[in-house]
Amino acid sequence: MTSGGNGRSLDLDVALSHVDGDRELLRELSEIFIADYPRMLGEMQNSVLGRDYPTLERLAHTLKGRLAYFGAPGARDSAADLETMGRERELAGAWKTLEELGSAMAGVLRELESFCRERTE
């Protein structure tokens, strides 16, 4: 799983570099992220609806860091845009950016789930 011209959403080498190549640890972290993402997305959507700028900024910042950790630049860029919107208290385009995040995250989650199903031999 690498990013770039091959159509992948993540760079597994980047993710593995953060855990010193420990695939089992990366699996555990991936499973936690997969389980937590829907809650984070829902809270970001609610923060946009409620114009809760600090919450949007905080959640998007957290998500941006996690996505950088997993080597997922496309989704990370959308999270960074949402973080900026929260910090600048300007939500124009927030729903479009949330949609872009959702599209990018579909690939990220699919690849993480696939990685989690692999077993070391």
N, C-alpha and C positions, 0 to 999 in steps of 0.2 A: 504494500500500500504506500504509494508515494504520490506526492502532489506534482503538479506540472501538466505536461501535455498528455498524460495518459488518462485523464478524466477522473482521477482519484480525488476524494475529498480530504484525505489525511495523508500524512507522511509518517508511516510507522517507525521509520528510523529516528525521527525527531522524538517521538513518544518514548521509544525504547531508550534513547540517550538519557532521558530524565530519570530512568529507573535502573541505570547501569545494566541494561540488557535483560533485566529480570522480567520475563514474559508473564509469569504468574502474578507478580505484583501489578503489572500493567493490566492484566485481566481484571483483577480485583478493583483497581481504580476505574477502569472502563465500566464495569458493572454498576459501581456507585454513581458515576456520571450519567449513565443511561437511565437509571432509576430517578435521579434528581432533576434531570432536564425538564420534564413536563411541568413540575412544580415551578421551576424558575421561569419558564415561558409564560405560564398562567399569571404569575406575579408581575412579570413585565407588562403583559397585556393589561392587567388591572391597574398598574401604575400609569400607563398611558391614558386609560379611560378616566382615572381619577386625577390626572395631572399631578401625580406624586413624583416630582422630578428627582428628589434625593434617592428614592427607592429604585427608580429606573436606572439612575446612574450607578448605584451600588451593585444591583443585580447584573447589569450589562458589563460592568467592570469585572466582576467575578467570573462571568461566563467567558469574557474575552481572555482572561488569564488561563482558564481551563482549556479553551480551544487552542491557544498558543502552545500549551503543554502537550496536547495531542497532535500538534502539527497540522491544524486545520485552518489555513489562512483565509479561505473564502467566508466561512461562517464567522471567523474571528473578526474580519473586517466589518461585517454587519453588526456584530456586538459592539465594536468600537464606535460605529456610527450612533448606535442607541445610547451608549455611554455619553457621547458628546451632546446629544439632544437633551439628556437629563441634566448634564452640567450647565449647559447654556439655556436651559428652560425654554427650549424651542422644539415643539413636537411636530412641526410641519414635515410630512413624509414619514412619520413614525410607523404608521400601519403598513406602508409599502416596505419599509425596512424590516419590520417584523415578518412580513411575507417572504422577503428575500432570505432572512435568517432561517425561517422554517424550511425553505427549499434547500438551502445549503446544509441544514442540520439533518435532513432526511438522508442525504448521502453519508454524512459523518456517522450517524447512528447505525445505518446499515453496515458500514465498514467496521465499526466497533463491535457490533453484534456478531459479525462474521469472525472477527478476531477472537472474541470471547468463546466461540464454539470450537475453535482450534484447540487441540490438546498437544502438549509436548510429549515427545516419545522418548 
